[in-house]
Amino acid sequence: MKNNYLITIGIFLPVLLTSCRSDQTIPTVIQETTTRPVVTEVLSDIIDTCKFIPLETASDKSLVGHISKILKYKDKFYIATDNKRILVFNTDGSFSHRIDRLGRGPQEYADLADFDIADDRIIVLSHHKIVVYTLDGAHVSSTPFDFNGLNIKVVGDNYLLRSNKESFLRTIDIRSGKTGSLQVDMQQNMRLGRKNCFLPFDRGVLIQQGHSNIFSYYSADAPTEISEIALLPDPDLLTSKQEDRMLKENASPSEKMILDMAASPIQYYCAVGNPETKEVGLHILDMKNRCVAHSLSTETTDNLSYIGIDKFLQYISLGSSPDGFLTYLRPAELREAIRRHGDDGTQHYRWMREHILDRIRDDDNPVLVEFRFKPTADNRPHNILILASILCVILAVTAMFVLQRRNRSVIYRIESTIIEQNEMLRKQAERQRLLYATLFLDPKLAETGRNTIFLRLHDDMCFNCYAPTIRELYKLEEQFDISLQAAGAYHYDATFRQTLRDLEWRDRAAGNGMPPREALPADEAMIPYLFTLGPDGQIDALLFLSKQIPVETVSAFFGAAVRRFAE
């Protein structure tokens, strides 16, 4: 079955763009954008290297649960699992050791909200404490603080933390423990905070909380300052102010937006959504202010993992390595994909069968995938190309003096071509409507979704924060005589079912007629939200729940849904 994850960009010549909007002075990270003119037929056309590493299932101590983050450091993989522990594996997938210091003691952490690795130290963020360990798990230091920390990154001499207080980042001096605050223009974006929101850039990090093109930049060279920076030179991309207004008004987006991002020391990955057509441009960014936008579609074949492009890239934002990106695949899903693909006579298939299919079981630990995208066209270290480029520049400069008049005519024609191509780019990037989960909806939802309000639950949501609000929905369900069903994005079905039991969810709404949970993969909205489906099976109304959302707001959403269903 073809999925709805369309990754398509129009056909353009390389152009040089130096600003993101004519009426703003925010600098742009990426100055040069090149669009690949042909739709990619196979995934290997954009993937440079790809390694599959089955993780050893040696004992109960090595069992990997829900993965929230993966880092590769000095030839070992560090995996945060179940918000409790860090499992360490060697590069061949064999189990090394684990860091499991859950507790209330001075050398322990109450929970594992996030972690980072720097200078041979593992920095564990509990919500109100930072605990530092050696790579082997020996305690080094503990630093308590009086706010709720969600994400952490070591930047220079400071810990940089995202707190639960809107509009603020926190800094903690590594040596002195002194705490500082940085105000950031991201009021509503915090509601859509990404699991790994700190993206390495220059001598600092970029911080992107929502889906806009405007990022905050924090540098080790200016530890008390925060600045704004645009990522891509596209004037039609959603701005932070537009996103704030959209969320406050509970409105559908009318601009293109950044759907997903991941960063490694060598590359950025960025998916840009075209709302109405559900097209997504796959942008690969290098660290030299260049970007290549590839064209993919549902016809593109995943000839690496065989599970499909959307699932291959589903968890890309979870991890990075010095060589690229890290993701993971579930053994059962991967084994079935290899069987379904069948022998195509390629060496890669034989390797996948011998080293993956024949060596793992459905209930084994996940298979890590370490890969990187092909570099930008002028980023490969090919001396011949470099010399050719230099020669072209020399010839062009020489010709400019010798044939000045003729060159003026040539330059005019080139500039005219660029203007025409920019106009094509503008027309192709029309503002369109997009909702977060629309790209991933299963057709079965349309079959079961008539006269139904869906409640989207997520593995990363704070249960205690939202349980009271969710239980209030039961009263509205009875009041409006409307079906309320749960749709989950959980690593394990059992966890999803346990969450429903904890919420005292009614049996008739506990997944009755629902498609498999994999049909609704994880998204960046780590809070529950309500949505309804239109006649075409796509989302036509969406409401994010907050901890203290007025009952009148939710009631109005239910009432509007009833009226639409009656039409």
N, C-alpha and C positions, 0 to 999 in steps of 0.2 A: 504493500500500500504506500502510495506516495504520501509523504508528509507535506505539511504546509510551510516548512522552513525553506523559503525561497531566498537565495542569496544571489542577487543580480545587480549589476551596475551597468550603466550605459556605455556606449562606445565613443571614446574621446582620444584625441592626441595629447601627449604630455603638455601640461601648461604650468606656468609659474604663478602662484598666487601668494601674495605677501601680506594680506590682512584678512580677517574674518568678517568684518563689517565696516562699511565706510563711515559710520557714525560712532564708532567706538575706538578707543585707543588700547584695548586689551591686546597684548602681544599674542602671536600664534606660534605654537610649538612646531607644527609641521608646515613648512613653507612650500614644498614641492610635492605634487600629487600626480602619479602616473596611473592610468587606468588600463588594465589589460583588455584588448579589444575582442577577445574570443571567449565564449563561455567554456569554462574548464570542464573537460569530459570525465576525468578521473581525479581522485583526491591527491594522488601522488604527484600531480602536476604543480601543486602548491606546497607540498610538504617536502622538505629537503632530506631530513633524516627522521627515522621513527624506530624506537626500540620498545619491545614488549617485555615486561619483567614480571612474571608471576611471583607474588609474595608468598613465602613459605608459610604453611599452616603447621607449625611444629607442635604447638601445644595451646592450651587455653590462654597462656600468657601472650601469645603472638596473634590472637584473633583480632582482626580489624573490624570495628563496627562502623558507625556513621563517621565519615571523614569530613572534617571541616577545613583542613589546611595540610598542604604537603610542601616541604622544603628539602632541597638537596644541598648538602654542605659537606665538603671534603669526603666525597665518595660514599656518603651514606644518605639514605632517605629518612626524613623525620616526619612522621604522620600523626597529626592530632586526631584522636578518635573519641567519640562519645562524650566530648567535653570533660574528660576525666584524665586521660593519660596520653603520652607521646610514645609511639612504637617506633623503634629504630631498625632499619633493614639495610643490609649491604647492597652494593650495586647489582649483584647477581640475584637479588631477591631473598637471600637467606636472612633469617632473623638474627639480629645482633643483641638487643636488649630493649628495655623499656624504662621510661621515667614515669613512675606512678606514686606520687606523694600527696594523694588526696587526703585532706584532713584539716584540722583547725589549729595545728601546732605552728610554732614560729618558723619552722623550716618547710611547712606544707602549704598547699593552696586549697581553697574551698571549692573552686571550680576552675576549669581551664577555658577561659574566654577566648584567648588568642596566644600566640607565641611568636618569637623571632629568634634568630641566631646571629651573633656577631662576636668577633674576637674570641672564638672557641668557647662561647658561653651561650647557654639556652636561657632566654628570658621568657618566663611564663607570666602571663597576665591573668590573675584572678580579678574579680570585679572590683575589689578594694585593696589589692596588694600586688606588688611585683616581686616574684621570687626568681632568683638567678641560680642556675645549676651549671656544673661542668658538663661536657658532652657525655660523660659517663653517668651523670645523675647525682653527683655530690653537691651538697648545698654550698652556695657561695655567700649570698646575701638576701635579705628581705627588706622591701620598702613599702610600708602601708601608706594609704592616702584616703581622703575623706569624700571621694566621689566615685561614681560607677564607671569603670573603664570597660570599653567594648573591643577596641582594636589597639595594637601597639606596633611601633616601628622604631628601631634605633637609628637616629639621624645625628651624626656627629657626636657631640658630648651630651646629647639629651635623649630621653625616651619621649616619643611623640605618641599621644593617646587620643583616640576618639572617645568622648564621654557621652553619657546618655542625656546630657543637657544640651538642648538644641542651640546651634550657632556657636558652639565652643569646641576648640581643640585644647588639650592640656599638654604641657611639657613638664618633665621632671628631670632635673640635673642629675646625671648618673653619679657624680662624685658627692655632691652635697645633699641630694634629695629635695632640693628646693623646687616648689611647684609654681608653674606659671600658666596663664590662660591666653589663648589667642582667639579672638572673635572672627568668625567666618560667616560669609553671606550664604548660608545654606539652610535657612529655617525649615522649610518643608522638605527639602531633600534628605534631611536626616531620617525621615520616615521610611526612606527607601535605601537606607545605608547598605552598602555591599559588604559581604563577609570579609573580603580582603580589599579594603578601600585605599590602601597606601601603595602607590605605584612608583617605583624608583625612577628618578629623572635628574640628570646632572648630579649635583651634590646634595640632593634632597629628595622630596617625594611630591608627586601630584596626588591630590585628594579629590575624588569624584564620588559623590554620594548618590546621586540620582541618575538621570538619563540625559542631562544637558551637555552642551559642548564646552561649558565654562568650568574650569578646574581651579582649585586653590593650590598654590605652590608654597611649600615650606622648604627652606634651604638651611644647611648647616652653617652657611656663611652669614645668615641673618636670623639667629634663633629666636628673636623676639618679634619677628614680623611675618606676615602672611600676605601674599599677593594673588591676583587673579590672572589666569592665562587660558586662552582658547586652545583646544587640541587640533582641530582640523580647519582648514581654510574654506569652509562651506557656509555661506551666509544664511542658508535655509535650515540649519541645524537648531534644535531647541536650545534656548538660553536658560540660565538658572532663574531669571525673573519670570519668564514664560512658564517654566515648570512650577514655580511657587504659586503663580496665579491659577494654573490649571488644577493643582491639587486643592487649593483653598476653595475653588468653585466646583470641585468634583466634576471637571469637564474633561472631555476627550482631547488628546493632543492633536494639534493641527500642523505640527512641524515634524520633520524627521528627528529622530532621537538616537542616542547611543544606547543600544540594547545590552551589550555585554562588553567587558574589557578584561584583559589580562596582561601582565607585564613580566618580562624576564630581563636579565641584565643586557640582552642583545636585541630584543624585539618587543614591540607591543602588538597585541591583537585587538581589533576593534570591529564590532558589528554595528552597522548603522541602519536603522529601520526606516522603510518607506511605508507609512501607516495604511493608506487605503489599499494599495496593491499587495501589501504584506511582503514586499521585496526587501531584502537585506543586503547591503554592500559589505563585503568582507575586506577590511583594510588591514594591511600588514605594515607596521611602522618600524623603521630602524632608528637608531640613536644618532643619526646625522641629519635630522630635520627632513627626512624623505618618507614618502608613503606610496605604497602600491595597492591599488584597489582591484581585487580580482572579481571575476564574474562567474558565479556558480548558480545552479538551479537544481530542481528535483531530478533532472536527468543526469546529474553528476554522480558517478559511481564511486562508492567508498571501496577502493581496491586495497586498502591497508588492513582495516579491522573487520570489514564486511558488515558492520552493524548499521551503517548509515551516517551521513555527515552530521546531522543534528545531534545524534547521540554521542558521536565521537567528540564533538566540541562542547557537549553539555556541561561538563564540570571543569572546563579549561581554566576558570578563574581560581581554582583551588590551589594551584601550586606552580612553582617555577624552579628551574635549575640553572646553573651557570651556562648550560648549553641550549636552553630554550624553555619549553613548557612541560608541565606534568599534569596528566589526568589519570583517571582510572576507569576500568571496565569491570562489570560484574561477570564472574566466570560462567554462570548459566547462560547469560545473554550472549557472551562471546562464543561459547561452544556451539550454541544453536546457530549463530550467524555463520560460523565456519562450515558447519554441516550443510546449511541451506545454500551457501555459495557453491559448494562442490568443486571438484578438481578442474581447474582451468589450465592446467599444464605449466603454470608459472612456478618459479623457484620460491617465490614468496609464499604461495599457498602450501607447498610442501613443507616449508619451514614452520608455518603456522600450525599445520596439522601435527608435525612431529614434536615441536617444542611447546605448543599450547594445548591443542585439542587432546592429545594423547597423554598429557602430564598433569592436567588439572581436573578437579571434580566441581560439580555445580555448587557445593557448599564450601569450597576453598576460599582463601583470602582473595581480594581483588587482584587484577592484573594491572600494574602501573604501565603507563605509556609515556615515554619521554621523547619529545619531538621538537623540531623547529621548522618554521616556515622557510621557504626559499627566500633568500635575501632580495632586496630591491635590485633592480637591473644594474645600477652602477655601484653596488655595494660588494660584489664579488671581487676577490683579490686576483683578477686576471690582468697580468702585466700588459698583455697585448692590447686589451681594451683601454687600459689607462693610457698607454703610449699613443694609441690611435686617437683618443680624445684630446690629448695634448697637441698632437699634430694638427688635428682639425682646428683647434683654437688658433694655433700659429698661422695656419693657412688663411683662416678667416680674417685675422688682424692684418696680415700682409695684403690680402685682396682688398681690404677696406681702403688702404692707402693708394693702391694701384688702380682700382676700379671703383672709385668712390661713387660716381654718379650711377653706375650700374647697380651697385650694392644698395643704394637708396631705394631703387625700384624693387629689388629682391626683398629688402627688409619690410617695405610697405606690404608686399604680398604675404609675407610671413605673419606680420601683425594682423592683417585682415583675416587670415586663417585662424589665428588664435582667438580673435574676437568671435568668429563664427562658432568655434568649438566651445567657447565659454557660454555662448547663447544656448547651444545644444545642452550643455551641462545644466544650465539654469532651468530649461524647460523640462528636462528629465527628472529634476529634483523637486517636483511640485509637492506642495504641502499636502499631507494626507493623514488619515486617521489611523491610530494604532493603539491597541491595548495589550498589556503585558503578556497575558497568557494566550492570546489569539493565535500566535504562530504555532502553538503546540497542542491545540485542541484535537482530540480524537473524534472522528465522525460518530462514534457511538454516543457521545455526549448529546449530539443533536437529536438522536433517537429517544433518549431518556430525559431530555431537558425541556420538554414542553411544559409550560405552566410551573416551572421549577426555579427556585432561587438556590444557587450553589454557594456554599461556604468553603472557601479555599483555606486549608490548613497547611502548615509548613513545619518541617523538622526543626527549623531554627527559631520558631516563635517562642516567646516567653509565655508558658502555660498559665502561670499564676497571674500574669498581667491581664490576660484577655479572657480567662475562663468566666468571670462574672458577666462580661458583656455578651459572650456567646450564649450563656444560659438565658439571658433576657430575650434572645431571639425566639426561644420556644413559645413565649407568650404571644409574640407577633405572628408566629406561624399559625397559632390557633385563632387569633383575632382576625386575620385576613384569609383564613382557610386556604393556605397555599403550601405547596410542597417545598420543604427545605432539605437539601441533600449536601453531604460532605464530600469534598474532593481533596485528597491529600497528596503531598509530595514528600514521601518518607523513604528512607533507606530500606527499612524493613516493613513489611505489611503488618507484622505483629505490633510494631510501635504505633502505627496509624490506628489500629484497632484498639490498643490500650488507651490512646489519647481520646478516642470516642467514648470509651467506657468511663474514663475520668471526667469527661464532660457530661456524663449521664445522657449521652445521645440516644435517641429513640431508635428501636430496632428497624422500624420501617424506613428510616433515613440513613441508616448506617451502611451506605454503599449499595443500596438496593438498585440493581440494574446498572450500576456504574461500571465503566471500563476499568482495566487495570490501572493501578496507581502510576505506572510508568507513563501513562498517557498525559500526565500533568507533571512534568519534571520540575525541579527546583528553579525558582526565579529569584530576583533580587529583592522582592517585596517580602521581607521577613516578618510580616504581620498578617493576620487574617484579613481576607477581603471577601465581599459578596459580589456575585455577578450573575447576570441572566443572559440567555442566548436568544438571538433573533431567529426568524424563519429560515435564514441561510445557514444556521448552525454556528454563527460567529457571535462573539460577545457584543452586546449592544448597550449594556449598562454595567457600571462598576462602582463599588463603594468600599473604600478602605476603612477598617475599623480602628479606632484609637482606644486608649484605656478609658477615657472619659467622654466618649462620643455621645452627644445628646440623643436621648431616645426618640426625640421628634425627627431627627435626621434619618435614623434608621427606619422609623415608621413611614416617613415620606417615601423612602426607597421602596419599601414593601408595597405601599399604595400605588406608586407609579408602575411597578411591575404588574400588579393585578389589572390595572387599566390597560396596559399594553397586551396582556394575555387575552383580554376580553375583546380586543379589536379584531 
